[in-house]
Amino acid sequence: MNRKTAKNDDFHIKVMKGLKLSYERLIQSKIEKNQSVVVIRDGKVLTIKASELRKM
């Protein structure tokens, strides 16, 4: 593995960790405010209670 590929892999890992942390904080905030989250699943727009997402 060359240096450029290793650098890209490190960047990818950091971005994925950041996205996961952002998602967890969003869901926690929505749960605290007793709100829902709008998602697209199988081409359909759904509104799901944030507390239901935490159970998944």
N, CA, C and O atoms as CSV, one atom per row, in Angstrom:
chain,resi,resn,atom,element,x,y,z
A,1,MET,N,N,0.850,-1.166,0.000
A,1,MET,CA,C,0.000,0.000,0.000
A,1,MET,C,C,0.897,1.232,0.000
A,1,MET,O,O,1.795,1.369,0.832
A,2,ASN,N,N,0.639,2.106,-0.933
A,2,ASN,CA,C,1.477,3.294,-0.977
A,2,ASN,C,C,0.965,4.362,-0.013
A,2,ASN,O,O,-0.105,4.231,0.580
A,3,ARG,N,N,1.735,5.387,0.119
A,3,ARG,CA,C,1.445,6.425,1.105
A,3,ARG,C,C,0.134,7.159,0.808
A,3,ARG,O,O,-0.615,7.485,1.728
A,4,LYS,N,N,-0.145,7.422,-0.479
A,4,LYS,CA,C,-1.359,8.140,-0.850
A,4,LYS,C,C,-2.608,7.324,-0.518
A,4,LYS,O,O,-3.599,7.870,-0.032
A,5,THR,N,N,-2.560,6.022,-0.779
A,5,THR,CA,C,-3.694,5.149,-0.477
A,5,THR,C,C,-3.933,5.082,1.028
A,5,THR,O,O,-5.080,5.118,1.475
A,6,ALA,N,N,-2.876,4.985,1.800
A,6,ALA,CA,C,-3.005,4.944,3.259
A,6,ALA,C,C,-3.609,6.243,3.776
A,6,ALA,O,O,-4.428,6.229,4.695
A,7,LYS,N,N,-3.207,7.359,3.189
A,7,LYS,CA,C,-3.738,8.658,3.604
A,7,LYS,C,C,-5.231,8.754,3.289
A,7,LYS,O,O,-6.001,9.280,4.092
A,8,ASN,N,N,-5.647,8.243,2.111
A,8,ASN,CA,C,-7.056,8.241,1.733
A,8,ASN,C,C,-7.867,7.339,2.660
A,8,ASN,O,O,-8.992,7.675,3.030
A,9,ASP,N,N,-7.296,6.192,3.036
A,9,ASP,CA,C,-7.984,5.281,3.943
A,9,ASP,C,C,-8.189,5.926,5.309
A,9,ASP,O,O,-9.259,5.793,5.903
A,10,ASP,N,N,-7.178,6.621,5.809
A,10,ASP,CA,C,-7.297,7.320,7.087
A,10,ASP,C,C,-8.382,8.386,7.022
A,10,ASP,O,O,-9.181,8.528,7.948
A,11,PHE,N,N,-8.406,9.132,5.923
A,11,PHE,CA,C,-9.415,10.176,5.746
A,11,PHE,C,C,-10.811,9.561,5.719
A,11,PHE,O,O,-11.730,10.076,6.356
A,12,HIS,N,N,-10.971,8.461,4.985
A,12,HIS,CA,C,-12.256,7.776,4.885
A,12,HIS,C,C,-12.734,7.316,6.270
A,12,HIS,O,O,-13.906,7.478,6.609
A,13,ILE,N,N,-11.846,6.758,7.047
A,13,ILE,CA,C,-12.193,6.291,8.396
A,13,ILE,C,C,-12.641,7.458,9.273
A,13,ILE,O,O,-13.623,7.342,10.007
A,14,LYS,N,N,-11.931,8.575,9.202
A,14,LYS,CA,C,-12.291,9.751,10.003
A,14,LYS,C,C,-13.650,10.315,9.592
A,14,LYS,O,O,-14.440,10.710,10.449
A,15,VAL,N,N,-13.925,10.356,8.290
A,15,VAL,CA,C,-15.217,10.848,7.806
A,15,VAL,C,C,-16.339,9.941,8.286
A,15,VAL,O,O,-17.377,10.428,8.735
A,16,MET,N,N,-16.150,8.638,8.199
A,16,MET,CA,C,-17.185,7.699,8.630
A,16,MET,C,C,-17.446,7.804,10.131
A,16,MET,O,O,-18.598,7.729,10.561
A,17,LYS,N,N,-16.399,7.975,10.932
A,17,LYS,CA,C,-16.574,8.158,12.378
A,17,LYS,C,C,-17.343,9.439,12.663
A,17,LYS,O,O,-18.205,9.466,13.541
A,18,GLY,N,N,-17.033,10.497,11.925
A,18,GLY,CA,C,-17.725,11.769,12.100
A,18,GLY,C,C,-19.192,11.676,11.736
A,18,GLY,O,O,-20.039,12.237,12.431
A,19,LEU,N,N,-19.506,10.974,10.652
A,19,LEU,CA,C,-20.899,10.789,10.251
A,19,LEU,C,C,-21.677,9.981,11.286
A,19,LEU,O,O,-22.828,10.293,11.592
A,20,LYS,N,N,-21.046,8.954,11.814
A,20,LYS,CA,C,-21.712,8.132,12.829
A,20,LYS,C,C,-21.997,8.952,14.085
A,20,LYS,O,O,-23.088,8.870,14.649
A,21,LEU,N,N,-21.015,9.742,14.523
A,21,LEU,CA,C,-21.195,10.587,15.701
A,21,LEU,C,C,-22.296,11.615,15.470
A,21,LEU,O,O,-23.115,11.858,16.356
A,22,SER,N,N,-22.320,12.217,14.290
A,22,SER,CA,C,-23.343,13.200,13.949
A,22,SER,C,C,-24.737,12.570,13.979
A,22,SER,O,O,-25.677,13.171,14.500
A,23,TYR,N,N,-24.876,11.364,13.423
A,23,TYR,CA,C,-26.146,10.644,13.421
A,23,TYR,C,C,-26.607,10.352,14.846
A,23,TYR,O,O,-27.773,10.561,15.179
A,24,GLU,N,N,-25.689,9.870,15.685
A,24,GLU,CA,C,-26.044,9.557,17.072
A,24,GLU,C,C,-26.497,10.800,17.825
A,24,GLU,O,O,-27.451,10.743,18.601
A,25,ARG,N,N,-25.823,11.915,17.603
A,25,ARG,CA,C,-26.206,13.164,18.272
A,25,ARG,C,C,-27.558,13.669,17.778
A,25,ARG,O,O,-28.356,14.175,18.568
A,26,LEU,N,N,-27.820,13.538,16.485
A,26,LEU,CA,C,-29.110,13.939,15.928
A,26,LEU,C,C,-30.237,13.136,16.551
A,26,LEU,O,O,-31.237,13.703,16.992
A,27,ILE,N,N,-30.084,11.823,16.590
A,27,ILE,CA,C,-31.125,10.960,17.148
A,27,ILE,C,C,-31.326,11.262,18.629
A,27,ILE,O,O,-32.464,11.336,19.092
A,28,GLN,N,N,-30.242,11.438,19.377
A,28,GLN,CA,C,-30.371,11.746,20.805
A,28,GLN,C,C,-31.106,13.071,21.017
A,28,GLN,O,O,-31.943,13.180,21.914
A,29,SER,N,N,-30.802,14.063,20.205
A,29,SER,CA,C,-31.470,15.364,20.306
A,29,SER,C,C,-32.961,15.234,20.005
A,29,SER,O,O,-33.790,15.823,20.700
A,30,LYS,N,N,-33.301,14.468,18.977
A,30,LYS,CA,C,-34.707,14.270,18.613
A,30,LYS,C,C,-35.453,13.502,19.702
A,30,LYS,O,O,-36.618,13.790,19.975
A,31,ILE,N,N,-34.790,12.526,20.327
A,31,ILE,CA,C,-35.420,11.768,21.411
A,31,ILE,C,C,-35.719,12.691,22.592
A,31,ILE,O,O,-36.807,12.636,23.166
A,32,GLU,N,N,-34.758,13.535,22.953
A,32,GLU,CA,C,-34.944,14.449,24.084
A,32,GLU,C,C,-36.091,15.423,23.846
A,32,GLU,O,O,-36.769,15.828,24.789
A,33,LYS,N,N,-36.310,15.801,22.580
A,33,LYS,CA,C,-37.377,16.749,22.247
A,33,LYS,C,C,-38.672,16.044,21.849
A,33,LYS,O,O,-39.652,16.696,21.490
A,34,ASN,N,N,-38.675,14.698,21.912
A,34,ASN,CA,C,-39.833,13.877,21.554
A,34,ASN,C,C,-40.303,14.191,20.132
A,34,ASN,O,O,-41.493,14.396,19.896
A,35,GLN,N,N,-39.369,14.227,19.195
A,35,GLN,CA,C,-39.669,14.550,17.808
A,35,GLN,C,C,-39.483,13.333,16.915
A,35,GLN,O,O,-38.973,12.295,17.338
A,36,SER,N,N,-39.913,13.492,15.667
A,36,SER,CA,C,-39.782,12.440,14.666
A,36,SER,C,C,-38.679,12.792,13.680
A,36,SER,O,O,-38.221,13.933,13.616
A,37,VAL,N,N,-38.262,11.788,12.912
A,37,VAL,CA,C,-37.251,11.952,11.876
A,37,VAL,C,C,-37.884,11.512,10.560
A,37,VAL,O,O,-38.577,10.496,10.506
A,38,VAL,N,N,-37.645,12.279,9.504
A,38,VAL,CA,C,-38.159,11.932,8.186
A,38,VAL,C,C,-37.055,11.208,7.427
A,38,VAL,O,O,-35.938,11.711,7.305
A,39,VAL,N,N,-37.379,10.020,6.917
A,39,VAL,CA,C,-36.408,9.209,6.180
A,39,VAL,C,C,-37.034,8.706,4.882
A,39,VAL,O,O,-38.257,8.675,4.741
A,40,ILE,N,N,-36.187,8.316,3.947
A,40,ILE,CA,C,-36.660,7.686,2.717
A,40,ILE,C,C,-36.246,6.222,2.781
A,40,ILE,O,O,-35.066,5.901,2.925
A,41,ARG,N,N,-37.234,5.343,2.671
A,41,ARG,CA,C,-36.972,3.907,2.720
A,41,ARG,C,C,-37.731,3.249,1.566
A,41,ARG,O,O,-38.950,3.380,1.461
A,42,ASP,N,N,-37.012,2.553,0.718
A,42,ASP,CA,C,-37.601,1.887,-0.455
A,42,ASP,C,C,-38.370,2.873,-1.336
A,42,ASP,O,O,-39.411,2.530,-1.895
A,43,GLY,N,N,-37.854,4.096,-1.456
A,43,GLY,CA,C,-38.471,5.104,-2.311
A,43,GLY,C,C,-39.679,5.793,-1.704
A,43,GLY,O,O,-40.327,6.598,-2.373
A,44,LYS,N,N,-39.993,5.498,-0.458
A,44,LYS,CA,C,-41.140,6.121,0.216
A,44,LYS,C,C,-40.652,7.012,1.345
A,44,LYS,O,O,-39.695,6.677,2.044
A,45,VAL,N,N,-41.313,8.146,1.518
A,45,VAL,CA,C,-40.977,9.068,2.596
A,45,VAL,C,C,-41.741,8.632,3.846
A,45,VAL,O,O,-42.966,8.513,3.829
A,46,LEU,N,N,-41.002,8.399,4.922
A,46,LEU,CA,C,-41.603,7.946,6.175
A,46,LEU,C,C,-41.246,8.888,7.308
A,46,LEU,O,O,-40.163,9.473,7.324
A,47,THR,N,N,-42.154,9.030,8.250
A,47,THR,CA,C,-41.893,9.762,9.478
A,47,THR,C,C,-41.846,8.739,10.603
A,47,THR,O,O,-42.812,8.015,10.844
A,48,ILE,N,N,-40.706,8.690,11.288
A,48,ILE,CA,C,-40.495,7.696,12.335
A,48,ILE,C,C,-40.124,8.408,13.627
A,48,ILE,O,O,-39.319,9.340,13.618
A,49,LYS,N,N,-40.702,7.979,14.724
A,49,LYS,CA,C,-40.316,8.531,16.025
A,49,LYS,C,C,-38.852,8.210,16.274
A,49,LYS,O,O,-38.411,7.089,16.022
A,50,ALA,N,N,-38.103,9.172,16.760
A,50,ALA,CA,C,-36.671,8.993,16.988
A,50,ALA,C,C,-36.409,7.870,17.989
A,50,ALA,O,O,-35.408,7.161,17.880
A,51,SER,N,N,-37.285,7.711,18.942
A,51,SER,CA,C,-37.091,6.643,19.930
A,51,SER,C,C,-37.166,5.260,19.267
A,51,SER,O,O,-36.538,4.318,19.751
A,52,GLU,N,N,-37.913,5.124,18.183
A,52,GLU,CA,C,-37.986,3.859,17.454
A,52,GLU,C,C,-36.678,3.575,16.725
A,52,GLU,O,O,-36.284,2.416,16.599
A,53,LEU,N,N,-36.007,4.603,16.249
A,53,LEU,CA,C,-34.714,4.433,15.582
A,53,LEU,C,C,-33.657,3.942,16.551
A,53,LEU,O,O,-32.782,3.164,16.171
A,54,ARG,N,N,-33.723,4.380,17.781
A,54,ARG,CA,C,-32.731,3.969,18.787
A,54,ARG,C,C,-32.847,2.471,19.046
A,54,ARG,O,O,-31.851,1.822,19.366
A,55,LYS,N,N,-34.054,1.912,18.912
A,55,LYS,CA,C,-34.273,0.491,19.180
A,55,LYS,C,C,-33.679,-0.388,18.089
A,55,LYS,O,O,-33.398,-1.561,18.334
A,56,MET,N,N,-33.483,0.153,16.891
A,56,MET,CA,C,-32.973,-0.639,15.750
A,56,MET,C,C,-31.535,-1.004,15.918
A,56,MET,O,O,-30.960,-1.664,15.052
